[in-house]
Amino acid sequence: MNSSKPSLVQLQVRHGAAAGHVLSADQLPLRLGRGRGCHLQLTEEGVWEQHGEIDVNADQQFILRRHPEAGVMINGEPAGEITPLGNGDEIELGSAKLQFWLGGVRQKNLAAREAAAWALLGAITLAEIILLLWLT
């Protein structure tokens, strides 16, 4: 999943009332649940007020940190209290299903730098040709 807007992570709701919705986040932690303070509010059965959050650990890995009593499945397997996330992982919170993606990035426009480099190479080549003609 790619997006033209730069972001750290994206969550796509795959199953539930908000199916198809994509949340792009440029700041972490990203709180998930049915509560008012959650960045992604899910109203499906089995979703807690503060079900969990997506964050980055000390090793710069994206992780899902779940509420100690909340059930979470990642790719069909029960998640621990802190579970690393990979690109494309499916997260189940209650009856809601989400898909985790690394955020879309946009390459810098380097056309001006490239043009300047080619112009410099052209000037150096022209100077070498003039020098060779002058010396012969």
Rosetta silent file (secondary structure, phi, psi, omega in degrees, C-alpha in Angstrom):
SEQUENCE: MNSSKPSLVQLQVRHGAAAGHVLSADQLPLRLGRGRGCHLQLTEEGVWEQHGEIDVNADQQFILRRHPEAGVMINGEPAGEITPLGNGDEIELGSAKLQFWLGGVRQKNLAAREAAAWALLGAITLAEIILLLWLT
SCORE:     score description
SCORE:     0.000 S_00000001
   1 L     0.000  122.273  178.602    0.000    0.000    0.000 S_00000001
   2 L  -116.790  150.199  178.081    1.522    3.296   -1.056 S_00000001
   3 L  -134.724  146.832  179.062    0.351    6.777   -0.315 S_00000001
   4 L   -76.579  -17.823 -179.851    1.455   10.066   -1.805 S_00000001
   5 L   -88.628  125.600  178.179    1.436   11.637    1.657 S_00000001
   6 L   -63.954  138.642  178.307    4.587   10.940    3.686 S_00000001
   7 L  -158.537  163.559  176.074    3.889    9.109    6.953 S_00000001
   8 L   -77.145  -52.303 -178.072    5.537    6.718    9.402 S_00000001
   9 E  -138.141  161.014  174.353    2.849    4.052    9.348 S_00000001
  10 E  -134.082  141.834  174.100   -0.513    3.342    7.798 S_00000001
  11 E  -121.597  126.227  176.003   -3.355    1.213    9.090 S_00000001
  12 E  -108.858  126.903  177.313   -6.037   -0.003    6.736 S_00000001
  13 E   -76.787  116.769 -176.429   -9.286   -1.230    8.269 S_00000001
  14 E   -95.202  -28.913 -177.559   -9.943   -4.563    6.520 S_00000001
  15 E  -147.901  131.283  179.469  -13.047   -5.697    8.422 S_00000001
  16 L   135.236 -175.083 -176.822  -15.550   -3.759   10.471 S_00000001
  17 L   -60.792  -31.867 -177.238  -17.734   -0.669   10.288 S_00000001
  18 L  -101.562   25.756 -177.365  -14.878    1.456    8.904 S_00000001
  19 L   -52.148  133.205 -178.925  -13.687   -1.134    6.329 S_00000001
  20 L    96.311  -19.527 -179.930  -11.566    0.526    3.646 S_00000001
  21 L   -68.547  137.102  177.479  -10.559    3.458    5.848 S_00000001
  22 E  -119.180  125.585  176.507   -6.813    4.162    5.870 S_00000001
  23 E  -104.877  119.440  175.098   -5.190    6.009    8.758 S_00000001
  24 E  -102.425  127.510 -176.988   -1.804    7.558    7.990 S_00000001
  25 E  -120.527  133.146  177.136    0.161    8.539   11.071 S_00000001
  26 L  -110.513    4.137  175.521    3.248   10.724   11.193 S_00000001
  27 L  -137.597  144.707  178.364    3.607   10.610   14.993 S_00000001
  28 L  -122.719  155.386    4.060    3.800    7.725   17.419 S_00000001
  29 L   -75.150  154.681  179.966    2.500    6.235   19.669 S_00000001
  30 E  -110.343  108.982 -175.244   -0.705    5.551   17.745 S_00000001
  31 E   -84.568  138.207 -178.451   -3.501    4.552   20.155 S_00000001
  32 E  -123.053  137.589  177.542   -6.117    1.996   19.075 S_00000001
  33 E   157.932 -166.215 -179.724   -9.469    1.270   20.726 S_00000001
  34 L  -100.312   -6.433 -176.156  -12.983    2.568   21.134 S_00000001
  35 L   -72.935  163.103 -177.965  -12.149    5.414   23.549 S_00000001
  36 L   -63.983  -32.774 -177.162  -12.184    9.123   22.756 S_00000001
  37 L   -82.740    4.902 -178.027   -8.409    9.504   23.090 S_00000001
  38 L   -84.852  141.385  177.506   -7.680    6.866   20.439 S_00000001
  39 L   -71.766  -35.068  174.322   -6.263    7.870   17.069 S_00000001
  40 E  -119.910  108.868 -178.592   -8.209    5.025   15.436 S_00000001
  41 E   -93.112  124.922 -178.351  -11.587    4.500   17.079 S_00000001
  42 L  -119.452  129.470 -176.067  -13.095    1.066   16.484 S_00000001
  43 L  -104.086    8.090 -177.237  -16.644    0.239   17.558 S_00000001
  44 L   -69.559  160.798  177.967  -16.580   -3.505   16.814 S_00000001
  45 L   -60.126  141.269  175.716  -17.334   -6.178   19.410 S_00000001
  46 L    84.457   -0.012  179.376  -14.442   -7.073   21.667 S_00000001
  47 L   -92.559  125.929 -178.199  -12.580   -3.766   21.232 S_00000001
  48 L   -81.476  167.015  176.518  -11.569   -2.172   24.542 S_00000001
  49 L   -56.580  -50.062  176.855  -11.496    1.550   25.366 S_00000001
  50 L  -123.668   83.314 -172.273   -7.678    1.529   25.172 S_00000001
  51 L   -74.492  -40.569  179.942   -6.968   -1.743   23.362 S_00000001
  52 E  -178.877 -176.561  178.214   -3.360   -1.072   22.416 S_00000001
  53 E  -149.000  152.423  175.329   -0.903    1.221   20.701 S_00000001
  54 E  -103.294  132.176 -176.611    1.655    1.143   17.929 S_00000001
  55 E  -147.756 -174.782  176.320    5.033    2.599   18.817 S_00000001
  56 E  -118.142  134.833  179.705    8.758    2.246   18.141 S_00000001
  57 L   -90.301 -176.122 -177.273   11.028    0.368   20.564 S_00000001
  58 L   -64.366  -23.570  178.629   14.673    1.093   21.483 S_00000001
  59 L   -89.560   11.367  179.892   15.856   -1.016   18.503 S_00000001
  60 L    63.489   32.447  174.517   13.842    1.213   16.134 S_00000001
  61 L  -100.281  143.338  172.218   11.324   -1.580   15.422 S_00000001
  62 E   -75.305  135.970 -178.503    7.625   -0.896   15.099 S_00000001
  63 E  -133.082  156.870  169.545    5.783   -2.694   17.881 S_00000001
  64 E  -109.503  122.448  177.242    2.243   -3.279   19.048 S_00000001
  65 E  -109.498  112.485 -176.892    1.849   -2.823   22.802 S_00000001
  66 E   -96.313  156.614  171.849   -1.505   -4.231   23.908 S_00000001
  67 L   -60.180  138.670 -173.989   -3.475   -3.618   27.083 S_00000001
  68 L   -53.124  -30.557 -177.213   -2.494   -6.490   29.440 S_00000001
  69 L  -102.909   -4.977 -177.617   -5.991   -8.019   29.425 S_00000001
  70 L   -83.935  139.910  177.454   -6.983   -7.248   25.825 S_00000001
  71 L   -87.499  131.817  177.903   -6.836   -9.976   23.219 S_00000001
  72 E  -137.579  138.109  174.710   -4.897   -9.243   20.029 S_00000001
  73 E  -117.359  139.279  174.502   -4.011  -11.531   17.132 S_00000001
  74 E  -124.240  118.836 -177.106   -1.262  -10.767   14.630 S_00000001
  75 L    54.037   38.756  176.524   -1.353  -12.808   11.426 S_00000001
  76 L    82.075    0.648 -179.775   -3.675  -15.292   13.152 S_00000001
  77 E  -113.149  142.974  177.468   -1.375  -15.838   16.158 S_00000001
  78 E   -60.339  136.004 -179.550   -1.933  -14.516   19.702 S_00000001
  79 L   -91.339  147.156  172.807    0.185  -11.432   20.358 S_00000001
  80 L   -76.352 -177.916  178.439    2.300  -10.894   23.444 S_00000001
  81 L   -63.924  -34.111  174.146    2.046   -7.703   25.468 S_00000001
  82 E  -129.522  120.607 -175.902    4.724   -6.241   23.170 S_00000001
  83 E  -131.357  130.036  176.056    4.961   -7.689   19.652 S_00000001
  84 E   -65.982  145.742  178.364    7.123   -6.511   16.716 S_00000001
  85 L  -112.585  143.225  175.692    5.205   -5.539   13.578 S_00000001
  86 L  -118.770  161.267 -179.408    6.234   -6.123    9.992 S_00000001
  87 L   -58.868  125.158  178.008    5.034   -4.549    6.767 S_00000001
  88 L    91.611   -1.361 -179.948    1.682   -6.084    5.781 S_00000001
  89 L   -60.742  141.812  175.337    0.914   -7.701    9.161 S_00000001
  90 E   -98.379  127.828 -177.929   -2.779   -8.275    9.899 S_00000001
  91 E  -113.127  129.429  176.760   -3.860   -7.127   13.358 S_00000001
  92 E  -113.498  120.419  174.808   -7.112   -8.323   14.956 S_00000001
  93 E  -116.700  106.901 -173.446   -8.568   -6.308   17.833 S_00000001
  94 L    61.066 -130.974  178.880  -11.813   -7.968   18.870 S_00000001
  95 L   -93.468    3.279  177.680  -13.761   -8.451   15.650 S_00000001
  96 E   -86.100  140.736  176.435  -11.940   -5.595   13.859 S_00000001
  97 E  -122.193  130.588 -179.804   -9.186   -6.463   11.395 S_00000001
  98 E  -124.641  155.491  172.540   -6.485   -3.992   10.422 S_00000001
  99 E  -120.702  130.842 -176.818   -3.497   -4.223    8.139 S_00000001
 100 E   -94.279  132.126  177.431   -0.244   -2.527    9.147 S_00000001
 101 E  -133.717  145.695  169.422    1.922   -0.888    6.480 S_00000001
 102 E   -67.350  145.405 -175.301    5.062    1.145    6.608 S_00000001
 103 L   -67.179  154.824  176.577    4.228    4.690    5.581 S_00000001
 104 L   -72.602  143.700  177.911    4.594    6.004    2.076 S_00000001
 105 L  -121.550  153.911  179.083    7.635    8.103    1.347 S_00000001
 106 L  -117.878  128.805  179.258    8.222   10.667   -1.343 S_00000001
 107 L   -71.763  141.482  177.695   11.580   10.970   -3.047 S_00000001
 108 L   -65.052  149.124  176.066   13.132   14.414   -3.000 S_00000001
 109 L   -81.731  109.915 -176.705   13.137   16.328   -6.258 S_00000001
 110 L  -108.533   17.915 -176.645   16.790   16.326   -7.266 S_00000001
 111 H   -60.582  -41.264 -178.838   16.380   17.649  -10.836 S_00000001
 112 H   -65.653  -41.951  178.249   18.155   20.969  -10.101 S_00000001
 113 H   -65.744  -40.687  178.913   21.152   19.209   -8.523 S_00000001
 114 H   -64.208  -42.823  178.772   21.347   16.745  -11.380 S_00000001
 115 H   -62.371  -41.141  179.050   21.229   19.565  -13.962 S_00000001
 116 H   -64.926  -39.832  178.446   23.994   21.429  -12.086 S_00000001
 117 H   -63.974  -43.935  178.033   26.170   18.288  -12.001 S_00000001
 118 H   -64.603  -39.389  178.178   25.748   17.744  -15.753 S_00000001
 119 H   -63.466  -41.738  177.734   26.507   21.418  -16.440 S_00000001
 120 H   -63.575  -44.028  177.076   29.685   21.160  -14.335 S_00000001
 121 H   -62.189  -40.059  177.486   30.755   17.988  -16.172 S_00000001
 122 H   -63.269  -42.516  179.757   30.075   19.714  -19.501 S_00000001
 123 H   -64.930  -41.204  178.637   32.160   22.752  -18.456 S_00000001
 124 H   -64.573  -43.446  178.752   35.073   20.531  -17.347 S_00000001
 125 H   -62.287  -43.928  178.639   34.948   18.581  -20.635 S_00000001
 126 H   -63.186  -41.542  178.394   34.889   21.821  -22.657 S_00000001
 127 H   -63.579  -38.998  178.006   37.818   23.200  -20.644 S_00000001
 128 H   -65.551  -41.462  179.232   39.824   20.006  -21.316 S_00000001
 129 H   -64.030  -44.334  178.157   39.117   20.219  -25.057 S_00000001
 130 H   -62.227  -42.762  178.752   40.198   23.885  -25.153 S_00000001
 131 H   -62.392  -42.875  178.553   43.363   23.047  -23.170 S_00000001
 132 H   -64.215  -41.979  178.940   44.203   20.170  -25.538 S_00000001
 133 H   -66.253  -36.718 -178.975   43.718   22.398  -28.611 S_00000001
 134 H   -69.461  -36.837 -179.316   45.818   25.148  -27.054 S_00000001
 135 H   -77.818  -18.010 -178.541   48.672   22.742  -26.241 S_00000001
 136 L   -96.823    0.000    0.000   48.820   21.204  -29.740 S_00000001
